Amino acid sequence: MSEDTETEAPPAKAPEKKVPAKPEEKLPEFEKGLTDKIVAKFGEKTEVAFVKPDRTRINVKKEDIKEVAEFIRDGLGFDHAESVTGVDFPEENEIEVVYHLGNYTDPKLSRQILALATRAPREENPNPGNDSTKLPSLREVFYSVEFHERECFEMLGVTLKVIQIIEDYCYQKIGQTYHH
């Protein structure tokens, strides 16, 4: 008695679909020109996060943010901060501060928003003003940040060096209470 052994043929491969190569994205010239000037001046101290019509974003280390902001003001003509946003990234153990910079007077820049962002490590046991969430303030560069930076401090515990901290005051941070 012989046992029939059948070997199955491997399944036929589906023909590979060729995905057409995406055409290289053409970046808006004016906006790319702005980011190119920043990168030319600061090189590896900067990272261009995106370039879109009327919107650009530059990421920098906290040690470099003030110098880059001064160049954006003096070299590129951005004259104010429209807003400052604090973003908590608990999964990455970081807190980000994003300055949205604009211009009131130059028609070429009036629609532009340049986001300048930096990150600081998140603290397990915050000690406002004396931990790694301490960042340089941009108040001397863009006066309009003062109120916004205070909100970043109150909401996330990010201390921007110009903010005056009142001794023995209990601060309530979202999700955490800490004493100074």
C-alpha positions as CSV (number, residue, x, y, z in Angstrom):
1,M,0.0,0.0,0.0
2,S,1.4,3.3,-1.0
3,E,0.4,6.5,0.5
4,D,-0.2,9.3,-1.9
5,T,1.8,12.3,-0.9
6,E,0.8,15.4,-2.6
7,T,2.9,18.5,-2.4
8,E,1.1,21.7,-2.7
9,A,2.5,24.2,-5.1
10,P,3.4,27.5,-3.5
11,P,0.7,30.1,-3.9
12,A,1.2,32.2,-7.0
13,K,2.6,35.6,-6.1
14,A,0.5,38.5,-7.0
15,P,2.2,40.8,-9.5
16,E,4.0,43.6,-7.7
17,K,2.2,46.8,-8.1
18,K,4.6,49.6,-8.9
19,V,3.9,52.6,-6.8
20,P,4.5,55.7,-8.8
21,A,7.2,57.8,-7.2
22,K,5.8,60.8,-5.5
23,P,6.9,64.0,-7.3
24,E,9.3,65.9,-5.1
25,E,7.2,68.3,-3.0
26,K,7.8,71.9,-4.1
27,L,8.1,74.0,-1.0
28,P,6.7,77.6,-1.1
29,E,9.6,79.7,-2.1
30,F,9.2,82.6,0.2
31,E,8.7,80.4,3.3
32,K,11.6,78.2,2.3
33,G,13.7,81.3,1.9
34,L,13.0,82.2,5.5
35,T,13.9,78.8,6.9
36,D,17.0,78.6,4.6
37,K,18.3,81.9,6.2
38,I,17.9,80.5,9.7
39,V,19.6,77.2,8.8
40,A,22.4,79.1,7.0
41,K,23.0,81.2,10.2
42,F,22.7,78.4,12.8
43,G,23.3,75.1,11.0
44,E,22.8,72.1,13.1
45,K,21.5,74.1,16.0
46,T,18.2,74.2,14.1
47,E,15.8,71.7,12.6
48,V,13.2,72.7,10.0
49,A,10.1,70.8,11.1
50,F,7.9,72.0,8.2
51,V,7.5,74.6,5.5
52,K,4.0,75.3,4.3
53,P,2.3,78.3,2.7
54,D,2.3,81.1,5.3
55,R,3.5,78.6,8.0
56,T,7.0,77.4,9.0
57,R,8.4,75.7,12.1
58,I,11.9,75.7,13.5
59,N,12.9,73.5,16.4
60,V,15.9,74.4,18.5
61,K,17.6,73.3,21.8
62,K,16.6,75.4,24.8
63,E,20.1,76.8,25.0
64,D,19.8,78.3,21.5
65,I,16.3,79.6,21.5
66,K,17.1,83.2,22.5
67,E,19.8,83.7,19.9
68,V,17.7,82.2,17.2
69,A,14.7,84.4,18.2
70,E,16.9,87.5,18.1
71,F,17.9,86.6,14.5
72,I,14.3,86.0,13.6
73,R,13.4,89.5,14.9
74,D,16.5,91.4,13.7
75,G,17.4,89.4,10.5
76,L,14.0,88.4,9.2
77,G,11.8,91.1,10.5
78,F,9.3,89.3,12.7
79,D,8.3,91.8,15.3
80,H,6.0,90.1,17.8
81,A,4.8,86.8,19.3
82,E,1.2,86.1,18.5
83,S,1.0,83.4,21.1
84,V,3.1,81.0,23.1
85,T,1.9,77.4,23.7
86,G,3.0,74.8,26.2
87,V,2.6,71.2,25.2
88,D,3.0,68.3,27.6
89,F,4.4,65.0,26.1
90,P,4.2,62.6,29.0
91,E,5.0,59.6,26.8
92,E,8.3,61.3,25.8
93,N,8.9,62.8,29.2
94,E,9.2,66.2,27.7
95,I,7.4,69.6,27.8
96,E,7.5,71.8,24.6
97,V,7.1,75.5,24.4
98,V,6.1,76.9,20.9
99,Y,6.3,80.6,20.1
100,H,4.2,81.7,17.1
101,L,5.9,84.7,15.6
102,G,4.5,87.3,13.2
103,N,4.8,90.7,11.8
104,Y,2.4,93.7,11.9
105,T,4.1,96.1,9.5
106,D,5.8,94.3,6.6
107,P,3.2,93.3,3.9
108,K,5.4,90.4,2.8
109,L,5.4,88.9,6.4
110,S,1.9,89.9,7.5
111,R,0.5,86.5,6.7
112,Q,3.4,84.5,7.9
113,I,3.5,82.6,11.2
114,L,6.9,81.2,12.1
115,A,6.7,78.7,15.0
116,L,9.8,78.6,17.0
117,A,9.8,75.6,19.4
118,T,12.0,74.1,22.1
119,R,11.7,71.2,24.6
120,A,12.7,70.6,28.1
121,P,12.7,67.4,30.2
122,R,9.6,66.8,32.3
123,E,10.2,66.5,36.0
124,E,8.9,63.7,38.3
125,N,9.1,66.0,41.3
126,P,9.0,69.6,40.0
127,N,10.9,72.3,41.7
128,P,9.9,75.5,39.8
129,G,12.9,77.6,38.8
130,N,15.4,75.0,40.0
131,D,14.9,72.1,37.7
132,S,15.4,71.1,34.1
133,T,12.1,72.8,32.9
134,K,13.8,76.1,33.3
135,L,14.0,77.8,29.9
136,P,15.3,81.2,28.7
137,S,12.5,83.8,28.4
138,L,12.0,85.6,25.1
139,R,10.5,88.6,26.8
140,E,13.6,90.8,26.0
141,V,13.2,89.7,22.4
142,F,9.4,89.9,22.0
143,Y,7.8,91.9,24.8
144,S,4.4,90.3,23.9
145,V,5.4,86.9,25.3
146,E,5.2,88.0,29.0
147,F,1.6,87.0,29.7
148,H,1.9,83.8,27.5
149,E,5.1,82.6,29.3
150,R,3.4,83.1,32.6
151,E,0.6,80.9,31.5
152,C,3.1,78.2,30.4
153,F,4.5,78.3,33.9
154,E,1.1,78.1,35.6
155,M,-0.2,75.4,33.3
156,L,2.9,73.2,32.9
157,G,5.4,74.3,35.5
158,V,7.8,75.5,32.8
159,T,9.9,78.3,34.3
160,L,11.0,80.9,31.9
161,K,13.9,82.7,33.5
162,V,12.4,86.2,33.7
163,I,9.3,85.1,35.6
164,Q,9.5,86.1,39.2
165,I,8.6,83.3,41.5
166,I,7.1,84.2,44.9
167,E,8.7,82.2,47.7
168,D,6.6,79.8,49.7
169,Y,3.7,80.0,47.3
170,C,1.8,76.8,46.4
171,Y,1.4,76.4,42.7
172,Q,-1.2,74.2,41.1
173,K,0.1,72.5,37.9
174,I,-2.4,70.5,35.9
175,G,-2.3,67.0,37.3
176,Q,0.2,67.9,40.0
177,T,0.7,70.2,43.0
178,Y,4.1,71.4,43.9
179,H,5.5,73.8,46.4
180,H,8.3,76.3,45.9
